[in-house]
Amino acid sequence: MVKYQDITLDRTFAALADPTRRALLAHLEERKAMTVSELAEPFPISLPAIMKHLDVLSGAGLITRTKKGRTVTCRLTAEPMEQAMDWLNHYQRFWTERLDQLAAFVEDDPCPPKQVSQQPSQASPSNVVSMQDRRKSTPHGPTPKKS
């Protein structure tokens, strides 16, 4: 199995687990670079909350931030996503091979279904449904007390 840096993958998947962070990455994908204010604009959450999400993305290595004066600009970073995709592709190949093996096994079934005999059986089937009369051992309701 291919060795992956567990800490990098953990941080990448943890960062991608939140829908707000995924949306921030999608906005950054549309443009090369965006300021924090531009990124925060479409979201109904506070600027400090956006900053916390950006801290997580930055900590995972998914974005880089540069500061020029009072303006912070964010850009996507590809390396952690490439490692995550390599990890996912490894398991996709693994499960594809297993499912292909299962399909081949099912298609090459060595036990074909039994053929139904065309000769009539000795016992003729009955169209009558028999129902037994079920009697209860005790009557309905509470049991009478003995004095």
Residue, then its C-alpha position, 0 to 999 in steps of 0.5 A: m500500500v502507498k504510504y501517505q502522511d496521516i497528519t496531512l490527510d487528516r487535516t485535509f479531510a477534516a477541513l473538507a468535512d465542513p460545507t462552509r469550507r467547501a463553499l469557500l474553496a469553490h469560490l476560490e476556484e472561480r478566481k485566482a485570488m480573493t480577499v477575505s472580504e470578497l470571500a465572506e460576502p455571500f455567507p450569512i455568517s460573521l467575518p470572524a467565523i469566516m476567518k476561523h474557517l480560513d484558519v482551518l483551510s490554511g492549517a490544512g494547507l489548502i489555501t495560502r494567505t498573503k497580507k498587503g497592508r490591511t488586505v489579506t488575499c487567499r489562493l488555493t494550494a493544490e498539493p494537499m488535494e492531490q495527496a487526498m485524491d491519490w489516497l481516494n484513487h488507491y481505494q477506488r482501484f481496490w474496490t473496483e477490482r473487488l467488484d469486478q471479481l464479484a461480477a465475474f464470480v456471479e456470471d460464471d455461476p457453476c450451479p445453474p438453476k434446476q430444470v423443472s420436470q415436465q412430467p406430472s407429479q404423482a400427487s395432484p395438487s388440491n385447490v382446497v385450503s384446509m383450516q383447523d378449528r383452533r380452540k383456546s384452552t382458557p376462556h377470554g377475559p380475566t381468570p376467576k379467583k378461587s375462594 
